[in-house]
């Protein structure tokens, strides 16, 4: 299994690391608006701030809040004390949603920027070719459905993973995870990028209680607890990507399941070779 230390060169979007809750005595003070602070582990960049601005009005309206704003500490939330006391889970989800939106904005900017370079144009063409290639393989849809059924993980995908890009080639999604074939994630935020480097299967049942992955930013960022990802290689030994599955709920993944997914990954690699040999 890989080290869970993410690249120090990549600036991760923020997540909530704690709360400062209003005092219970504030509930009866009409002239004092109770305030809760959600402390963030890093200061938001402009992608995150733009995404926050696009989402915060709906969040305030949904939870009947007076104000939600960013300051040096994190997010400052004003509203009725009764609302703030039950808001922590919703606020964590809101921060995760804003972080995912900010990543999508970053992906679009990266792709547009790379399209202006020869290397970026070539990589984009390769990604489009590989997505189309996998989309034409009936076996992939069957495998993804089988992976989800046999593991209990309700989102499964075949991902193309290069040195610069993570792209979903095929998706099976029964939980509205929000990722479709042809869409990218920021490479540095994926565990698949680590698998590209070390070449081993990674799996865990319950990220929040795992001795290593409870400290890893990826499960919290994308909101999953259980995970399995298996490398896909072509016959020549070239790394293509991963067969992976996730679920927001803990799921037990035993070694027999791992072996099954590794056989599926081999089958996908063989199908890629048959469709697009060297």
N, C-alpha and C positions, 0 to 999 in steps of 0.2 A: 504494500500500500504506500501511496505517495506521502511526502511531507505535506502538511496542510498550511504551510506558510505561503501566502500569496505573494505575487511579485511586488517588490517594494517600489517599482517604477510606475505602477498603475495607481491612480487615485480612486479609491473605491467610493461609491455613494454612501451617504450616512445611514446609520441605523440607530435606533433608540437604545441607550445603555442604562437608562434609569429615569426616575421621576422625582420631582419635588411636589408633593401633594399639598393642597390648601388645608389649613387647620380646621378641625371640625367646628371651632367657635365662629368661623366666618359665615357659616350657614345662616346665622340669625342677624348678620350685620348688613342692613339694606344699603348703607352708603359706601360699602366696600365690596368691590367686585372680586370674588375669589379667583385666584390665579394658580394654574398648574404649569410647571416647566417640564418638558420632555428633553432630557439631556441627550445630545447627539454625539457620536464618537468621533466625528470629524466635521469641519465646517463645509457647508454645501458649496459646490461649484456653480457656475452659471447655468449649466444644463439642469441641475436640480432645482435651482431657484425659479427658472422658467416653468418647469413642470409643476412645482408647488403653486405658482401663481395661477396656473390653469385649472387646478383641482381644489384649491382651498375654499372657494365660495360654496361649492356643493357640499364640502365636508362640514363647514360651519352651519349651513342650512339644515343638513340632515340631523345634526346633533344639537341644534338650537344653542349655538355658542355665540358669544358676543364678539370674540376676536381670536384669530390664530395668526401669529406672526413669527418671523425668524429674528433672533437676536444672537449675541455672542455666545450664549449658553446653549441654545438649541431652539426649540419651539416653545413660545409662550402662549398659553391658552387661557382665555377668560370666558367665564360662563357661570351658571348656577352651580353651587357646590355639589348638589345632587347629581348633576350631569357629569361633572369632572371626576367624581369618585368611580363611576362606571365606565370611564372613557379610555383607560389605559390600553386595552386590547385593540380597540378601534383605532387609537392613535398610532399604535405600532403598525397596524395594517395599512393605515394611510401613508405612513413614512415609507413602507415597503412599496406601495403602489407608486408613489412619487418617484422613488428610486428606479423602479422598472421603466417608468415613462422617460426618465432622464437618460437611461441607458439606450432606449429606442432612439432618442434624439441624437445621442452620440454615435450610434450605429449609422444612422442616415448621413450624418456629417462625414464620418469616416469613409463611407462608401463613395459619397460624392467627391470627396477630396482625392481618394485613390483613383477614381475614374479619370482624373486629369493626368495620371502618370502612366507610362508604358507598363510598369510592373502591376499597377492597380488594374489597368484594363485587362491584362492577361489573367490576373487572379479572378476578376469578376466573370470573365468568359468561362474560366474553368469551373467556377462555382455553379454558374447557370447550366453548363453541360452536365455536371455531376448530378444536380437536382433533377434535371430532365431524365437522365439515365436511370436513376433510382425510381423515379415516378413511373417508368414504363415496366417495372419488374413486379408482376403480380405476387411473387413470393414474399415481397417486403411487407405488403399490407397484411398478409396472412400471419407473418412472423410477429409483427407488432401487436396484433390482436391476441395472439397466443401468449406473448410476453406479458401483456397486461392481465390476461386471465390466469396465468399460472403463478404469477408473483403477487397479484393483488394490487400492483402499482398501476394507477389509472391514467397515467400519461406515459407514452413510450414514443421514442423517436430514433431514427437513423440520422446521425449528424455527420456532416463533412467537416473535418477539422484540419486546417492547414497552419502554417506558422503565423499567419496574419488574420485568420478568419474562422468563425464558427457559423455554420449554416445548416438549418434543418432541411433534410432531403425528403423525409416522409414522417408523418405524425399520426399517432392514434391517441385521441384525447376525449375522455369522458368526464372531465372535471373543469372544462373551460379554462385550461391553463393559459391560453391566449397566444400560443405560438403556432404558426402555420408553416407548411412546407415552403421553402424559399426564403424564409425570414432568418435574420442573423441575431445572435447574441454577441455582446462584447466578449471577445476571446478570453481576456484576462479574468473575467468573472466566472468562467466555467471550470469545473473539475476535469472536464474532457481535455482541456489544454494541458493539465498536469499528466493525464494519461498519455497524451501524445508524446510527452517527454520521457516517461518511464515505461510505458507499454504494458501496464498491468491492470487487471480488473480492480475496480474500487466499489465497495458496497458498504452500506450501514443501514441498520434497522430504525434507529431513533436518534436523529442528529442532536436534539436538545440535551440528551443524556450521554452522548458518546464522548469518550475521553479526549478525542482529537477533533471531531467534526462539530462539537458544540462551540469550539473556538474559531471555526472556519467561517468566513463571511458569506460564502455562496449559499448554503442552505437557508440562512436567515433572509438573504436578499431575495431569493426566488420563492421562499415560503414552502419548502418541502422538508419532511422529516425522514422519509425512507428513500433509498437511492441505490441503483446499481448501474454501472456503466462498464461495458466490455469493449476492448479495442477491436476494430475491424481492419484486417490486413489483406492486401492482395497477394496472390501467389508469389509475386516477385519480392515480397517482404516490405513493400511500400505501405506505409500507414495511410489508410483512407479516412478513418474517423471512428465513431463509436456507435454502439447499440446501447441506448440507455433508457431507463425508466425511473420515474419519480412519483411520489405521492405526498400530499400534505399531512397524511396520518402515518403513524408508525406502522410498519409491516415487517413481519419476520421473514428474512431471506436466508435460506439455508444453503449449504454447499451443493446440494443436488440442483437447486434452482440456478446457481452460478454456472454449473456445468452445462445445463440446458441452454442458458443464454450464450455461453461460449461456443456451443455447437451452432446456434443460430447465427452468431457473428461470422463463423467460418462459412456458413451457407451463403450469407450475404456477400462476403468477399469473393466466393466462387461465382456468384451470379454477376457481380460487377466485372470480373475477368471474362466471363462468357459473353457479356454484352459489349465490353469495351476492352479487348485484349491489348497488351502492349504492342 
